[in-house]
């Protein structure tokens, strides 16, 4: 409908309801002109031929115009629906133009806050806070399971079912423990997004009961006092590498994990105070741990240092290179030769 009749505000006064036929028939002129609809909606026809939907309204005594898209990309029905939504916002005391800008900012922020980006940010944060290299590597390995699945989606668009689908795929391969750890990792990433005001809540919070619980594996352990004595006597008679023997002899006195024992360095020991301080980076709980040393422990360590010389670095060095400690398999192999299962003082 082409009309030149205008109201007191200079806006077109429609003579009859706008239709698609009249919209399509509207031709460009030398100057822009308007085709009016009801309720403040009108179409601005540009000299270039572009047709722009606009909604005119007043708020706080000021006149404003809200862009609603272009015709025919935005149909007449869609433009009227957008106008009605804007009128509802006005009735609620909101400014439709401000709400549109805010929605655009939120959409841009949502697109930028993808699960993969936030997961990397979370790992970097925890690394700065003291995560050990092994823990970082494990987190990156877990993250790879989400690559191509969740990593490219904004966290605000991820539903519990999306995460569960990934976990079910891992479970189907029989990797129940991996599925459990993946859920834990995903939950930490989502909670980081919540803490940094990019997500309302963790979508995985109700998924814990959905996974099949892995059956625990009970490792071999000595529970009879007489058997403990047999182990200590066997270690005393060990005839293999002397460094391995010292490590085996020290283990019953300090009760630490094999990895903490193997990677001990001379700088961690204070013989004057008879304590061994294990740095947070090697502890499972990421807190430094102080181990009191018995007289026997101090004697063992001093004896080894006399043999190897007062050199810095690992206490239980590899025979191949001084830059690395003995491997966990070194201790386990020695125990097997003595007729015992692997050293089970804790997880490495």
C-alpha positions in Angstrom: 0.0 0.0 0.0 1.5 3.3 -1.0 0.2 6.2 1.0 1.3 9.8 1.4 -1.2 10.6 4.1 0.5 11.2 7.4 -0.5 11.9 11.0 0.5 14.8 13.3 3.9 13.1 14.0 4.7 12.7 10.3 4.0 9.0 10.3 1.9 7.3 7.6 -1.8 6.8 8.3 -2.9 3.5 6.8 -6.1 3.6 4.9 -6.5 -0.2 5.1 -4.7 -3.2 6.4 -1.2 -3.8 5.0 -0.9 -6.9 2.8 2.0 -8.8 1.2 0.7 -7.7 -2.2 1.0 -4.0 -1.4 4.4 -4.6 0.1 5.7 -6.3 -2.9 4.3 -3.7 -5.2 5.9 -0.8 -3.3 8.5 0.8 -5.6 11.5 2.9 -4.6 11.2 6.7 -5.0 13.7 9.5 -5.2 13.3 10.0 -1.4 12.6 7.5 1.4 8.9 7.0 2.2 6.9 5.0 4.7 4.1 2.5 4.5 2.1 2.4 7.7 0.6 -0.5 9.6 -1.1 -0.4 12.9 0.3 -0.1 16.4 3.4 1.9 15.5 4.7 -0.5 12.8 5.7 0.8 9.4 7.9 -0.1 6.5 10.5 2.4 5.3 11.1 2.1 1.6 14.6 3.3 0.6 15.6 4.9 -2.8 17.9 1.9 -3.2 14.9 -0.5 -3.1 15.6 -1.7 0.5 12.5 -2.2 2.7 13.1 -1.8 6.4 10.7 -2.6 9.2 10.5 -0.1 12.0 8.5 0.2 15.2 7.9 3.7 16.5 7.2 4.1 20.2 7.6 6.6 23.1 9.3 5.9 26.4 10.0 8.4 29.2 8.6 11.1 27.0 11.1 10.4 24.2 10.3 9.1 20.7 12.3 6.1 19.5 12.4 3.7 16.6 13.2 0.0 16.8 14.5 -1.9 13.7 12.8 -5.2 13.1 14.6 -6.4 10.0 14.1 -6.2 6.3 11.3 -7.2 4.0 10.9 -9.9 2.6 13.4 -11.7 4.9 11.1 -10.7 7.8 7.5 -11.3 6.7 4.6 -9.1 7.5 3.3 -11.6 10.0 6.8 -11.8 11.7 7.1 -8.0 11.8 3.7 -7.7 13.5 4.7 -10.4 16.0 8.0 -8.5 16.8 5.9 -5.3 17.2 3.6 -7.1 19.6 6.6 -8.4 21.6 8.0 -4.9 21.8 4.7 -3.5 23.0 4.6 -6.1 25.7 8.1 -5.0 26.8 6.9 -1.4 26.9 3.9 -2.4 29.0 6.3 -4.0 31.5 8.3 -0.8 31.7 11.2 -2.0 29.5 12.8 -0.2 26.6 12.6 -2.5 23.5 15.7 -0.9 21.9 17.8 -1.5 25.1 16.5 -5.1 25.4 17.5 -5.8 21.8 21.0 -4.5 22.4 21.3 -6.5 25.6 20.1 -9.7 23.8 22.7 -9.1 21.1 25.5 -8.7 23.7 24.4 -11.9 25.4 24.3 -13.8 22.2 27.8 -12.7 21.3 29.0 -13.6 24.8 27.3 -17.0 24.5 28.9 -17.7 21.1 32.4 -16.8 22.5 32.0 -18.9 25.7 32.3 -22.3 24.1 32.9 -25.4 26.3 36.3 -26.0 24.8 37.5 -22.4 25.5 36.3 -22.5 29.1 37.8 -26.0 29.6 41.2 -24.7 28.5 40.8 -21.6 30.7 40.0 -23.8 33.6 43.0 -26.0 33.1 45.3 -23.0 32.7 43.9 -21.6 36.0 44.5 -24.8 37.9 48.0 -25.1 36.4 48.9 -21.7 37.8 47.5 -22.8 41.1 49.9 -25.7 41.3 48.5 -28.6 39.3 51.3 -31.1 38.6 52.3 -31.9 35.0 50.8 -35.3 35.3 47.4 -33.9 36.4 47.5 -31.3 33.6 48.2 -34.0 31.1 45.3 -36.1 32.4 42.9 -33.2 32.2 44.0 -32.5 28.6 43.5 -36.2 27.8 40.0 -36.1 29.3 39.2 -32.9 27.3 40.1 -34.7 24.1 37.1 -37.0 24.6 34.9 -33.9 24.2 36.6 -32.7 21.1 34.1 -32.4 18.2 31.3 -33.2 20.6 30.8 -30.5 23.2 33.9 -28.3 22.8 32.5 -26.2 20.0 29.2 -25.4 21.7 28.4 -22.5 24.0 28.1 -23.7 27.6 24.7 -22.0 27.8 23.3 -24.3 25.0 24.6 -27.6 26.4 21.9 -29.8 28.0 22.4 -32.7 30.4 21.4 -35.1 27.5 24.3 -33.7 25.4 26.8 -34.6 28.1 25.2 -38.0 28.8 25.4 -38.9 25.1 29.2 -38.5 25.2 29.5 -40.5 28.4 27.3 -43.3 27.1 29.6 -43.6 24.1 32.5 -44.1 26.4 30.6 -46.6 28.6 29.7 -48.6 25.5 33.4 -49.3 25.0 33.6 -50.7 28.5 35.5 -47.7 29.9 33.4 -47.1 33.0 36.1 -45.4 35.0 36.9 -43.0 32.2 33.2 -42.1 31.9 33.1 -41.3 35.6 36.2 -39.1 35.3 34.9 -37.4 32.2 31.7 -36.5 34.1 33.8 -35.1 37.0 35.9 -33.0 34.6 32.9 -31.7 32.7 31.3 -30.7 36.0 34.4 -28.8 37.1 34.4 -26.9 33.8 30.7 -26.0 34.1 31.1 -24.9 37.7 34.0 -22.7 36.6 31.7 -21.1 34.0 29.1 -20.5 36.8 31.7 -19.0 39.0 32.8 -16.6 36.3 29.2 -15.5 35.6 28.9 -17.2 32.2 26.4 -19.9 33.1 23.5 -20.2 35.5 24.0 -23.7 36.8 25.9 -26.9 36.2 23.9 -29.1 33.7 25.7 -32.2 34.9 24.7 -31.9 38.6 22.0 -34.6 38.2 23.9 -37.0 36.0 26.0 -38.7 38.7 23.4 -41.5 39.2 23.1 -42.1 35.5 26.5 -43.8 35.0 27.3 -47.4 35.6 29.5 -47.5 38.7 32.9 -49.3 38.0 33.7 -52.2 40.2 36.6 -51.4 42.5 39.8 -53.5 42.0 41.3 -54.8 45.2 45.0 -54.8 45.0 47.1 -57.4 46.8 48.0 -56.4 50.3 49.8 -57.9 53.3 47.4 -58.0 56.3 49.1 -60.6 58.5 51.9 -59.4 60.8 54.0 -62.5 60.1 53.9 -61.8 56.4 55.1 -58.2 57.0 58.1 -59.6 58.7 58.8 -61.9 55.8 58.7 -58.9 53.4 61.1 -56.9 55.5 63.6 -59.8 55.8 63.3 -60.4 52.1 64.1 -56.8 51.4 67.1 -57.0 53.7 68.4 -59.9 51.7 67.8 -58.3 48.3 70.9 -58.7 46.1 69.9 -56.5 43.1 70.8 -52.9 42.4 71.7 -51.1 45.6 69.6 -48.0 44.8 66.5 -50.2 44.4 67.3 -51.9 47.7 67.6 -48.5 49.5 64.2 -47.5 48.1 62.6 -50.7 49.2 64.1 -50.4 52.7 62.9 -46.8 53.1 59.4 -47.4 51.9 58.1 -49.2 55.1 59.4 -46.3 57.2 57.7 -43.4 55.4 54.4 -44.8 54.1 54.2 -42.6 51.0 53.0 -43.3 47.5 55.6 -45.0 45.1 55.7 -41.9 42.9 56.4 -39.6 45.9 59.2 -42.0 47.0 60.8 -42.4 43.6 60.9 -38.7 42.8 62.3 -37.6 46.1 65.2 -35.1 45.8 67.9 -34.4 48.4 66.7 -30.8 48.8 63.5 -32.0 50.3 65.2 -33.6 53.3 66.2 -31.8 56.5 68.3 -34.2 58.5 68.7 -31.7 61.4 65.0 -31.7 62.0 64.5 -35.3 60.7 61.7 -34.3 58.3 61.0 -34.8 54.6 58.8 -32.1 53.0 57.2 -33.3 49.8 56.2 -30.3 47.6 52.5 -29.8 46.8 53.1 -30.5 43.1 53.7 -34.2 43.8 50.9 -34.6 46.3 47.5 -35.9 45.3 45.7 -33.2 47.3 48.1 -30.5 46.0 49.3 -29.5 49.5 52.8 -30.0 50.7 53.3 -32.9 53.1 55.8 -33.3 55.9 57.0 -36.8 56.7 58.7 -37.4 60.1 61.9 -39.4 59.6 62.8 -42.2 62.0 66.4 -42.8 63.1 66.5 -45.8 60.7 65.2 -43.6 57.8 67.9 -40.9 58.4 70.6 -43.6 58.6 69.4 -45.2 55.3 69.4 -41.9 53.5 72.8 -40.8 54.8 74.2 -44.2 53.9 73.0 -43.8 50.3 74.4 -40.3 50.1 77.8 -41.5 51.2 77.8 -44.1 48.5 76.5 -41.8 45.7 78.3 -38.6 46.9 76.8 -35.3 48.0 75.2 -34.5 44.7 71.9 -32.6 44.2 69.0 -34.2 42.3 67.0 -37.3 42.7 67.7 -39.5 45.7 66.9 -42.7 43.8 68.4 -41.9 40.4 68.1 -44.1 37.4 71.2 -46.0 36.6 70.9 -44.8 33.0 70.6 -41.1 33.6 70.9 -38.8 36.6 68.1 -36.6 35.2 65.4 -39.2 36.0 64.5 -41.3 39.0 64.0 -45.0 39.0 60.7 -46.2 37.5 57.8 -47.6 39.4 58.3 -50.9 37.5 61.8 -51.1 39.1 60.4 -51.5 42.5 57.6 -53.8 41.4 60.0 -56.1 39.5 62.2 -56.3 42.6 59.3 -57.3 44.8 58.2 -59.9 42.3 61.7 -61.4 42.4 61.4 -61.5 46.2 58.1 -63.4 45.8 55.7 -60.5 46.6 53.1 -58.5 44.6 53.7 -54.9 43.5 54.3 -52.3 46.1 50.9 -51.0 47.2 51.5 -48.0 49.4 49.0 -45.9 47.5 48.2 -44.7 44.0 51.0 -43.2 42.0 
